[in-house]
Amino acid sequence: MTEHFTGHNKALREAIPNRFFLACAILALSIAFLMSAALAGTTAFRKEWQYASDAKI
């Protein structure tokens, strides 16, 4: 019975780094997506602002 628990704990310890790596990868991808979305948004906003300022002149 003790061997069963030891094997279970070993499996848990081996699974934790994989989950940690997966969480980091998801976090990095979401940050990259947010940054690209913000960059696209600011670019579109600048173009709109430029057109608006051109229209005033």
N, C-alpha and C positions, 0 to 999 in steps of 0.2 A: 504493500500500500504506500509506503514511504517513497518507493521508487516512482510510483505513478505521480505523486505530487512533485517530486524533483523534476521529472520530465515535463510536467505541466509548467512549472516555473521557468525552466530553461526555454521552453517554447515561447512563453510570454516575454522573456528577456530578449529573445531574438526578434520578436515581432515589433517591439517598441521602436527600435531605430528605423525600421521600415515605415512605420506610421509617422514618425517624426519627419523623415525625409519627404514623405508624401504631403504632410501638412505644410512644410516649407515650400515645396514646389507649387502647391496650390496658392499659397500666400504670394509667392513671387509672381506667378502668372496673373493673379488678380491685381496686384500693384501695377504690373506692366500694362494691363488692360485699362486700368483707371488713368494711368499717365497718358496713354495714347488717346483715350477719349477726351481727356482734358486738353491735350495739345490740339486735337482736331476741333474741339469747341472753341478754343481761343483763336485758332486760325480763322474759322468761319466768322467769329465775332469781329475780328480785325477787318476782314474783307467787308462785312456789312458796315462797319464804322467808316471805312474808307469810302465806300459808295455814298454813304450819307453825307460825308464831308465834301465829296466831289459835287453832290447835288446842290449843296448850299452855295457853292461858288458858281 
